[in-house]
Amino acid sequence: MIALALASSVAPISLWAGTSNVLSLDNNKVDNTDFKVFTDSSKVFDIDEVVVVSQPKENFRLRQQSLSSTSVGGFQIQKLGTRDLRELSSYIPNFVMPNYGSRLSSAMYVRGIGSRVNSPAVGIYLDGIPVLSKSAFNLHHYQTSRIDVLRGPQATLYGQNTEGGLVRIYSRNPFEYEGTDLKLGYGSRYYRNVELAHYHRINDHLAFTVAAFNDAQKGFFRNTNTGSRADKYNEAGGKIVLKAKLNRGWNVDLLANYQYVDQNGFPYGKLDLETGKAALPSTTFDGTYLRHSFISGVTVNHTGADYSFASTTSYQYLKDKMNMDQDYLPTDYMSILQEQLQNSLTQEFTLKSNRAVGGFWNWTAGGFFSYQWLKTNGPVFFNEGMTQPIGNAIQQQMYNAMLNVMAQKMMEKGMPEMVAKAAAAAIERLEAYP
């Protein structure tokens, strides 16, 4: 199947359920005990898009849990036209992911709780894999079946970085969806988008997904100093999903997700408090951000009669480079170059009951381990706009000091003060221009 996702529609699924009343006739009297007559009282229920996902940690469905949450299905994501969590946050209550000018700054806030620097307070799970680097939080999401936003502390089940909440992102399941999807988009400012995905179910035990995308735009803001667009971007990526259903309740899921970002970032301008309008950017050079991110993992789970077991192992790689004009002025005062290289390994085990103990008690146990290698380079440069005035001031002070010393020595030998200073200045000029 090939679908061109320029325009689409979905038909609701309807379920019919019937109930019946029974009557009996005896000597012109109605008796509801022995004989029954069926009457038509059918009811129609319209349900929204149904998405089935694996939740190895929870004993109850999301709607049955005592927490505040929002779930967005794939059709809703496509209808809203959102491409990342930053855009999706505009439609989810109490969830904010501000646009700070690049995909590097990807802080998330749930009910006002979050962190722009250091360890985040809201975590992300991508197909059951915890995303460790905050610099990789703002991923381009595509071919997604569902996104859950859980509000409030989730550290009991999900560990670190989930004090404020949690975001879970699920890819489409090739066992449930088959075919080839092609999505083309074009918009103002030379926006273009291409997505291609193929879902193939080999047999009842093996299925896979191969998908890729390219997303780019010329930008909206022009740097008045350099003349180029201050917010243009180009990003691309691909992912592979492999799912296997083995015998005796064992399943294996494999994910490999790579994304590349190259963008001009931080298009900041001076705000006029009287008019409330911001001026166009006017920096010495355009700020840039370059990122390579790779998230991979394998999940092995087993579902038995009394318990379920899941093991998730992941490897994550991130390499990025940011170059920013720190003063945001045409004169070159200060700039910063920040580079990161991170490798991460995670291992997570989960064991939960499938039968309630005593008829009401369900339990979940598990462990999480992680190891990270992080190398960061972040020098701040003092450029010509700052160093030249300082250098000129130092040079002038040294010049004056030397003249005073020479004039003082001449005055000690009996030369008048005015004549000594003039002579010292003349000697300095002769030495400077031989």
C-alpha positions as CSV (number, residue, x, y, z in Angstrom):
1,M,0.0,0.0,0.0
2,I,1.3,3.5,-0.9
3,A,-0.3,6.4,0.9
4,L,0.3,10.0,0.0
5,A,-0.3,11.9,3.2
6,L,-1.1,15.3,1.8
7,A,-4.7,14.9,2.9
8,S,-6.3,12.1,4.8
9,S,-9.4,11.1,6.6
10,V,-10.4,8.3,8.9
11,A,-13.7,6.6,9.5
12,P,-14.8,5.8,13.0
13,I,-15.3,2.3,14.1
14,S,-18.8,1.5,15.3
15,L,-19.8,-1.3,17.6
16,W,-23.4,-2.4,18.0
17,A,-24.7,-3.9,21.2
18,G,-28.2,-5.1,21.6
19,T,-30.4,-5.7,24.7
20,S,-33.8,-7.5,24.8
21,N,-36.9,-7.3,26.9
22,V,-39.1,-10.4,27.3
23,L,-42.9,-10.6,27.7
24,S,-45.5,-13.4,28.0
25,L,-49.2,-13.6,27.4
26,D,-51.5,-15.6,29.7
27,N,-55.3,-14.9,29.7
28,N,-54.8,-11.4,28.4
29,K,-52.4,-10.7,31.2
30,V,-48.8,-9.8,30.8
31,D,-46.4,-12.0,32.6
32,N,-42.6,-11.2,32.6
33,T,-41.6,-14.6,34.1
34,D,-42.2,-17.4,31.6
35,F,-42.6,-16.3,28.0
36,K,-40.4,-13.6,26.4
37,V,-40.6,-11.5,23.3
38,F,-37.6,-9.7,21.9
39,T,-37.7,-6.0,21.1
40,D,-35.2,-3.8,19.2
41,S,-33.1,-1.5,21.4
42,S,-29.7,-1.5,19.7
43,K,-27.1,1.1,20.7
44,V,-24.3,2.5,18.6
45,F,-20.9,3.4,20.1
46,D,-18.3,5.4,18.2
47,I,-14.8,4.9,19.4
48,D,-11.6,6.9,18.5
49,E,-8.4,5.6,17.1
50,V,-7.3,2.4,18.9
51,V,-3.6,2.1,19.7
52,V,-2.2,-1.0,21.5
53,V,1.2,-0.6,23.1
54,S,3.4,-2.6,25.4
55,Q,3.7,-1.4,29.0
56,P,6.0,-3.7,30.8
57,K,5.9,-1.8,34.1
58,E,2.2,-1.0,34.7
59,N,-0.3,-3.5,35.9
60,F,-3.3,-1.4,34.7
61,R,-4.2,0.5,31.6
62,L,-3.2,4.1,31.5
63,R,-6.8,5.3,31.9
64,Q,-7.2,3.1,35.0
65,Q,-4.2,4.6,36.8
66,S,-4.5,7.3,39.4
67,L,-2.5,9.9,37.6
68,S,-3.1,12.9,35.3
69,S,-2.1,12.1,31.7
70,T,-2.7,13.0,28.1
71,S,-2.4,10.5,25.2
72,V,-2.1,11.6,21.5
73,G,-2.6,9.0,18.7
74,G,-0.9,9.0,15.4
75,F,-3.9,10.3,13.5
76,Q,-4.1,13.2,15.9
77,I,-0.4,14.0,15.5
78,Q,-0.8,14.0,11.7
79,K,-3.9,16.2,11.9
80,L,-2.2,18.7,14.2
81,G,0.9,18.7,11.9
82,T,3.4,18.6,14.8
83,R,6.9,17.4,14.1
84,D,8.4,17.3,17.6
85,L,7.5,17.6,21.3
86,R,8.1,21.4,21.2
87,E,5.2,21.8,18.8
88,L,3.0,19.2,20.4
89,S,3.3,21.0,23.8
90,S,1.1,23.7,22.5
91,Y,-1.9,21.3,22.6
92,I,-1.2,19.4,25.9
93,P,-2.2,21.1,29.2
94,N,0.5,21.7,31.8
95,F,3.2,20.6,29.5
96,V,5.6,23.2,28.0
97,M,8.7,22.8,25.9
98,P,9.8,26.4,25.0
99,N,11.7,27.2,21.8
100,Y,15.0,28.6,22.9
101,G,16.4,28.9,19.3
102,S,17.8,25.4,18.6
103,R,17.3,21.7,19.3
104,L,20.2,21.9,21.9
105,S,18.0,23.8,24.4
106,S,15.2,21.3,24.9
107,A,14.1,21.8,28.5
108,M,10.6,20.4,29.4
109,Y,8.3,21.6,32.1
110,V,5.3,19.8,33.6
111,R,3.2,21.9,35.9
112,G,6.1,24.4,36.1
113,I,8.6,21.8,37.2
114,G,11.7,21.4,34.9
115,S,15.3,22.3,34.4
116,R,17.0,24.1,31.6
117,V,20.5,23.1,32.7
118,N,22.0,20.1,34.3
119,S,19.8,17.1,35.0
120,P,16.2,17.3,33.6
121,A,13.2,16.9,35.8
122,V,11.0,15.4,33.0
123,G,12.2,12.2,31.3
124,I,11.6,10.6,27.8
125,Y,11.2,7.0,26.9
126,L,11.4,6.2,23.2
127,D,9.9,2.7,22.5
128,G,10.7,1.7,26.1
129,I,14.3,3.1,26.0
130,P,15.2,5.9,28.4
131,V,16.8,8.9,26.6
132,L,19.6,10.0,28.8
133,S,21.0,13.1,27.1
134,K,18.9,16.2,27.5
135,S,20.5,17.5,24.3
136,A,18.7,14.7,22.4
137,F,15.2,15.3,24.0
138,N,14.0,17.5,21.1
139,L,13.9,14.8,18.5
140,H,11.9,14.9,15.3
141,H,9.1,12.4,15.7
142,Y,7.7,10.6,12.7
143,Q,5.8,7.4,11.9
144,T,4.6,7.5,15.5
145,S,1.6,5.6,16.8
146,R,1.2,7.3,20.2
147,I,2.7,9.8,22.6
148,D,1.8,9.8,26.4
149,V,2.5,12.7,28.7
150,L,2.3,11.7,32.4
151,R,2.1,14.6,34.8
152,G,3.5,14.3,38.3
153,P,6.3,12.2,39.8
154,Q,7.0,8.9,38.0
155,A,10.3,8.0,39.7
156,T,8.8,4.9,41.4
157,L,8.6,3.0,38.1
158,Y,10.9,5.1,35.8
159,G,13.7,6.2,38.1
160,Q,15.9,9.2,37.5
161,N,14.9,12.5,35.7
162,T,11.2,11.9,36.2
163,E,10.4,13.9,39.3
164,G,8.1,16.3,37.3
165,G,6.7,13.9,34.8
166,L,7.4,11.6,31.9
167,V,6.9,11.5,28.1
168,R,6.5,8.1,26.3
169,I,6.9,7.9,22.5
170,Y,5.8,4.7,20.6
171,S,6.6,3.8,17.0
172,R,4.1,2.1,14.8
173,N,3.9,-1.7,15.2
174,P,4.6,-3.6,11.9
175,F,2.5,-6.5,13.2
176,E,-0.5,-4.2,13.3
177,Y,0.2,-2.0,10.3
178,E,1.5,-3.0,6.9
179,G,2.4,-1.2,3.7
180,T,4.4,1.7,2.4
181,D,3.8,5.3,3.4
182,L,5.0,8.3,1.5
183,K,4.5,11.8,2.9
184,L,5.4,15.0,1.0
185,G,5.1,18.5,2.3
186,Y,5.8,22.0,1.0
187,G,5.2,25.3,2.6
188,S,6.3,29.0,2.9
189,R,9.9,30.0,3.4
190,Y,10.8,27.0,1.2
191,Y,9.7,24.5,3.8
192,R,9.9,20.9,2.5
193,N,9.3,17.6,4.1
194,V,9.7,14.0,2.9
195,E,8.9,10.8,4.9
196,L,9.1,7.3,3.5
197,A,8.3,4.2,5.6
198,H,7.8,0.6,4.8
199,Y,6.1,-1.9,7.2
200,H,6.4,-5.6,6.4
201,R,5.1,-8.6,8.3
202,I,7.1,-11.5,7.1
203,N,5.1,-14.1,9.0
204,D,3.2,-14.5,12.3
205,H,6.5,-14.4,14.2
206,L,8.6,-11.7,12.5
207,A,8.0,-8.1,11.2
208,F,10.0,-5.0,10.6
209,T,9.9,-1.3,9.8
210,V,12.3,0.8,7.8
211,A,11.7,4.6,7.8
212,A,13.5,7.8,6.8
213,F,12.8,11.5,6.7
214,N,14.1,14.9,5.6
215,D,12.8,18.2,7.0
216,A,14.2,21.6,6.1
217,Q,13.2,25.3,5.9
218,K,14.8,28.5,4.7
219,G,13.8,30.4,7.8
220,F,11.9,33.5,8.8
221,F,14.4,35.9,10.3
222,R,17.2,37.6,8.4
223,N,20.4,38.6,10.2
224,T,20.7,42.3,9.3
225,N,24.5,42.2,9.8
226,T,25.4,39.1,7.8
227,G,22.4,39.1,5.4
228,S,21.7,35.4,5.8
229,R,18.7,33.6,7.4
230,A,19.2,33.3,11.2
231,D,16.9,30.3,11.7
232,K,17.3,28.1,8.6
233,Y,17.6,24.4,9.3
234,N,18.1,21.0,7.6
235,E,17.5,17.7,9.4
236,A,17.3,14.1,8.4
237,G,17.3,10.6,9.9
238,G,16.2,7.0,9.7
239,K,15.1,4.2,11.9
240,I,14.7,0.5,11.9
241,V,12.3,-1.5,14.0
242,L,12.4,-5.2,14.2
243,K,9.9,-7.3,16.2
244,A,9.9,-11.0,16.8
245,K,7.3,-13.2,18.5
246,L,8.9,-16.3,19.7
247,N,7.4,-19.4,21.3
248,R,6.3,-19.8,24.9
249,G,5.4,-16.1,25.4
250,W,8.8,-14.6,24.5
251,N,9.1,-11.5,22.4
252,V,12.1,-9.5,21.1
253,D,12.0,-5.8,19.9
254,L,14.9,-4.1,18.3
255,L,15.2,-0.3,17.6
256,A,17.9,1.7,15.9
257,N,17.1,5.5,15.5
258,Y,19.6,8.0,13.9
259,Q,18.9,11.7,13.5
260,Y,21.0,14.6,12.1
261,V,20.5,18.3,12.6
262,D,22.2,21.2,11.0
263,Q,20.7,24.6,11.8
264,N,21.3,28.3,12.3
265,G,20.0,29.0,15.8
266,F,19.4,31.6,18.4
267,P,17.7,34.3,16.2
268,Y,17.4,36.8,19.1
269,G,16.7,40.5,18.6
270,K,16.4,43.5,20.9
271,L,12.9,43.9,22.4
272,D,11.3,47.4,22.3
273,L,9.4,47.7,25.5
274,E,7.2,50.5,24.2
275,T,6.0,48.8,21.0
276,G,6.4,45.2,22.3
277,K,8.1,44.2,19.1
278,A,11.5,42.5,18.7
279,A,14.1,43.7,16.2
280,L,15.6,41.4,13.7
281,P,18.8,39.6,14.7
282,S,22.0,41.6,14.2
283,T,24.9,39.4,15.4
284,T,28.5,39.3,14.2
285,F,27.9,35.8,12.8
286,D,25.0,33.4,12.6
287,G,24.7,31.0,15.6
288,T,24.9,27.4,14.5
289,Y,24.1,24.0,15.9
290,L,25.1,20.6,14.5
291,R,24.0,17.3,16.1
292,H,24.4,13.6,15.4
293,S,22.3,11.4,17.7
294,F,21.9,7.6,17.7
295,I,19.5,5.7,20.0
296,S,19.5,1.9,19.8
297,G,18.2,-0.8,22.1
298,V,16.8,-4.4,22.4
299,T,13.9,-5.4,24.6
300,V,13.3,-9.0,25.6
301,N,10.1,-9.7,27.4
302,H,8.2,-12.8,28.5
303,T,4.6,-13.1,29.5
304,G,3.6,-16.0,31.6
305,A,0.5,-17.0,33.5
306,D,1.6,-15.5,36.8
307,Y,4.2,-12.9,35.9
308,S,5.8,-10.9,33.2
309,F,9.5,-10.2,32.7
310,A,11.2,-7.5,30.6
311,S,14.8,-6.6,29.9
312,T,15.8,-3.5,28.0
313,T,19.4,-2.9,26.9
314,S,20.4,0.3,25.1
315,Y,23.3,2.1,23.6
316,Q,23.1,5.8,22.9
317,Y,25.5,8.2,21.1
318,L,25.5,11.9,20.8
319,K,27.9,14.3,19.2
320,D,27.1,18.0,18.8
321,K,28.7,21.4,18.3
322,M,27.2,24.8,19.1
323,N,28.7,28.2,18.0
324,M,27.0,31.3,19.5
325,D,27.6,35.0,19.5
326,Q,27.1,35.7,23.2
327,D,26.6,39.4,23.0
328,Y,24.2,39.3,20.1
329,L,25.6,42.6,18.7
330,P,27.2,43.5,15.4
331,T,30.5,44.2,17.1
332,D,32.5,41.1,17.9
333,Y,32.8,41.1,21.7
334,M,32.4,37.5,22.9
335,S,31.5,34.1,21.5
336,I,31.3,30.6,22.8
337,L,32.0,27.2,21.2
338,Q,30.5,24.2,22.9
339,E,31.1,20.6,21.9
340,Q,29.8,17.4,23.4
341,L,30.7,13.8,22.9
342,Q,28.6,11.3,24.9
343,N,28.3,7.5,24.9
344,S,25.8,5.8,27.2
345,L,24.8,2.3,28.2
346,T,21.6,1.4,30.1
347,Q,20.2,-1.8,31.4
348,E,16.7,-2.2,32.9
349,F,14.9,-5.2,34.3
350,T,11.2,-5.4,35.2
351,L,9.2,-8.1,36.8
352,K,5.5,-7.7,37.5
353,S,2.6,-9.9,38.6
354,N,-0.2,-10.9,36.2
355,R,-2.5,-12.2,38.9
356,A,-3.6,-10.1,41.8
357,V,-2.3,-11.4,45.2
358,G,-5.3,-11.8,47.5
359,G,-7.6,-10.6,44.7
360,F,-6.5,-7.0,44.8
361,W,-2.7,-6.6,45.3
362,N,-0.5,-6.2,42.2
363,W,3.3,-5.8,42.4
364,T,6.1,-4.6,40.2
365,A,9.8,-4.9,40.9
366,G,12.9,-3.9,38.8
367,G,16.3,-2.4,38.5
368,F,18.0,0.2,36.4
369,F,21.7,0.6,35.6
370,S,23.4,3.2,33.4
371,Y,26.9,4.3,32.5
372,Q,27.9,7.4,30.6
373,W,31.1,8.8,29.0
374,L,30.8,12.5,28.5
375,K,33.5,14.8,27.1
376,T,32.6,18.5,27.0
377,N,34.6,21.4,25.5
378,G,33.2,24.9,26.1
379,P,35.7,27.7,25.7
380,V,34.6,31.4,25.8
381,F,36.4,33.7,23.4
382,F,37.1,37.4,24.0
383,N,37.2,38.8,20.5
384,E,38.4,42.0,18.8
385,G,35.5,44.2,20.0
386,M,36.6,43.6,23.6
387,T,40.3,42.9,23.4
388,Q,41.2,45.9,21.1
389,P,39.9,48.7,23.5
390,I,41.7,46.9,26.4
391,G,44.9,46.6,24.4
392,N,44.7,50.2,23.3
393,A,44.2,51.4,26.9
394,I,47.2,49.3,28.1
395,Q,49.4,50.5,25.3
396,Q,48.5,54.1,26.1
397,Q,49.3,53.6,29.8
398,M,52.6,52.0,29.0
399,Y,53.5,54.9,26.6
400,N,52.7,57.5,29.2
401,A,54.7,55.6,31.9
402,M,57.8,55.4,29.7
403,L,57.6,59.1,28.8
404,N,57.4,60.0,32.5
405,V,60.4,57.9,33.4
406,M,62.6,59.4,30.7
407,A,61.5,62.9,31.6
408,Q,62.2,62.2,35.3
409,K,65.7,61.1,34.5
410,M,66.4,64.3,32.5
411,M,65.0,66.5,35.3
412,E,67.3,64.8,37.8
413,K,70.3,66.0,35.6
414,G,69.0,69.6,35.9
415,M,66.8,69.9,32.7
416,P,63.6,72.0,33.2
417,E,60.4,70.0,33.4
418,M,58.8,71.3,30.2
419,V,62.0,70.8,28.2
420,A,62.5,67.3,29.7
421,K,59.0,66.1,28.7
422,A,59.3,67.5,25.2
423,A,62.7,65.9,24.8
424,A,61.4,62.5,26.0
425,A,58.5,62.7,23.6
426,A,60.8,63.5,20.7
427,I,63.1,60.6,21.6
428,E,60.0,58.3,21.7
429,R,58.9,59.4,18.3
430,L,62.4,58.8,16.8
431,E,62.5,55.3,18.3
432,A,59.0,54.5,17.0
433,Y,59.8,55.8,13.5
434,P,63.6,55.3,12.9
